[in-house]
Amino acid sequence: INKTHAGLITKKTILLNLDAESKFDAIRGLCGLLFSLNKTENPALLYQDIIKREEVVSTFAGTQTAIPHAITKHISEPTLCFARMSNDDFTWDGKDEKVRFVFLLSAPAQDDLKKLRQSQSYVFSSVAQLISRADTLELWDSATDAQVILDSLNTAFEANQDR
């Protein structure tokens, strides 16, 4: 994995059972995780930046997946979190948009913006490829170890990097 994506997601940023009632709950939980990992000094302001972005356009990505994200000064380095929701009837916008998997991507605002955009679109395209495959969704759904999810993401990132 090239340096920009090394450490983007780690076993520590993968939650296999996130209990939340709403997308706001889910995002708040992930901001708390980032705080506990020393990636943010201010989870409340990080949360606000992500919600602000969410209000512009929903980050529901289809196939049971949402990808909330923000470029924010409240994160210390680009970080991708993955959460599998423990609640079977969890929806993203309260409509019929059932969501099982949430990817939270946050990156520091002070970085080179062009590079950041490229990196962001690269993460989105990797995730988009993965969620279009039923076998990947099944793998994520049944994984009992964060490493399984980490490996599948790293494989996709590597594949996209070679193009």
C-alpha positions in Angstrom: 0.0 0.0 0.0 1.4 3.4 -0.9 2.1 5.9 1.8 -1.0 8.0 1.4 -3.2 5.0 2.3 -1.0 3.2 4.8 -2.8 3.6 8.1 -5.8 5.1 6.5 -7.8 2.3 8.0 -6.6 -0.1 10.7 -8.1 -2.8 12.8 -8.7 -0.2 15.5 -10.9 1.9 13.2 -13.2 -1.1 12.3 -16.2 -1.7 14.5 -18.1 -4.9 13.9 -21.1 -4.0 16.0 -22.0 -0.3 16.2 -25.3 0.2 18.1 -27.1 3.3 16.9 -30.6 4.5 16.5 -29.9 7.1 13.7 -27.2 8.2 11.3 -26.5 11.0 13.8 -25.9 8.4 16.5 -23.7 6.3 14.2 -21.6 9.3 13.2 -21.3 10.4 16.9 -20.1 6.9 17.8 -17.5 7.0 15.2 -16.3 10.5 16.2 -16.0 9.1 19.7 -13.9 6.2 18.4 -11.6 8.7 16.6 -11.3 10.6 19.9 -10.3 7.5 21.8 -7.6 6.8 19.1 -6.2 10.3 19.5 -7.1 11.2 15.9 -9.2 14.2 17.0 -9.0 16.5 20.0 -12.6 17.7 19.5 -15.1 14.9 18.5 -18.0 17.4 18.9 -16.6 19.8 16.2 -15.6 16.9 14.0 -19.2 15.6 14.3 -20.5 19.0 13.3 -18.3 19.2 10.2 -19.5 15.7 9.1 -23.1 16.6 9.7 -22.7 19.8 7.8 -21.5 17.9 4.8 -24.3 15.3 5.3 -26.9 18.1 5.1 -25.6 19.2 1.7 -26.4 15.8 0.2 -27.0 12.4 1.9 -24.0 10.1 1.8 -26.2 7.0 1.4 -24.4 5.0 -1.3 -26.8 2.3 -2.0 -26.4 -1.5 -1.3 -26.7 -1.0 2.4 -23.8 1.4 2.6 -23.3 5.0 3.6 -20.1 7.0 3.3 -20.2 10.1 5.5 -17.1 12.3 5.1 -15.6 15.6 5.8 -12.5 17.7 5.2 -12.0 19.2 8.5 -9.4 20.8 10.8 -10.6 18.6 13.6 -8.8 15.4 12.5 -5.1 14.9 12.7 -4.6 12.6 9.7 -6.7 11.1 6.9 -8.7 8.3 8.6 -11.2 5.8 7.3 -13.5 4.1 9.8 -15.7 1.1 9.0 -18.7 0.2 11.1 -21.1 -2.7 10.8 -24.4 -1.7 12.3 -25.7 -4.1 15.0 -29.3 -3.0 14.4 -30.9 -4.9 11.5 -33.5 -2.3 10.7 -31.1 0.7 10.8 -31.8 3.2 8.0 -29.7 6.2 7.0 -32.3 8.8 6.3 -35.3 7.2 7.9 -36.6 6.2 4.5 -36.2 2.7 3.2 -32.5 3.2 2.9 -31.4 0.2 5.0 -27.8 0.6 6.0 -25.6 -2.2 7.4 -22.2 -0.7 6.7 -20.9 2.8 7.4 -17.6 4.2 6.1 -16.5 7.4 7.7 -13.8 9.2 5.9 -12.2 12.3 7.4 -9.2 14.2 6.3 -7.4 17.3 7.6 -8.3 20.6 5.9 -4.7 21.9 5.9 -3.5 19.2 3.4 -2.9 19.8 -0.3 -6.5 20.0 -1.5 -6.0 18.6 -4.9 -4.1 15.6 -3.5 -6.8 15.2 -0.9 -9.6 15.1 -3.6 -7.7 12.5 -5.6 -7.2 10.4 -2.5 -10.9 10.8 -1.5 -12.2 9.8 -4.9 -9.8 6.8 -4.8 -11.3 5.6 -1.5 -14.8 6.2 -2.8 -14.2 4.3 -6.0 -12.6 1.4 -4.1 -15.6 1.2 -1.8 -18.0 1.5 -4.7 -16.4 -1.4 -6.4 -16.5 -3.5 -3.2 -20.2 -2.8 -2.4 -21.2 -3.7 -6.0 -20.1 -7.3 -5.2 -22.5 -9.5 -3.3 -19.7 -11.7 -2.1 -18.0 -8.8 -0.4 -21.2 -7.7 1.3 -21.7 -11.2 2.6 -18.1 -11.3 3.8 -18.5 -8.1 5.7 -21.8 -9.2 7.0 -20.5 -12.4 8.5 -16.9 -11.4 9.5 -16.1 -12.1 13.1 -12.7 -10.5 12.9 -11.8 -7.0 11.9 -8.8 -8.3 10.0 -11.1 -10.0 7.4 -12.7 -6.6 6.6 -9.3 -4.8 6.6 -7.9 -7.3 4.2 -10.7 -6.9 1.7 -10.4 -3.1 1.8 -6.6 -3.2 1.4 -6.9 -5.6 -1.6 -9.3 -3.1 -3.2 -7.1 -0.1 -2.5 -4.1 -1.9 -3.9 -6.0 -3.0 -7.1 -7.1 0.6 -7.7 -3.7 2.0 -7.1 -2.2 -0.1 -9.9 -4.5 1.3 -12.5 
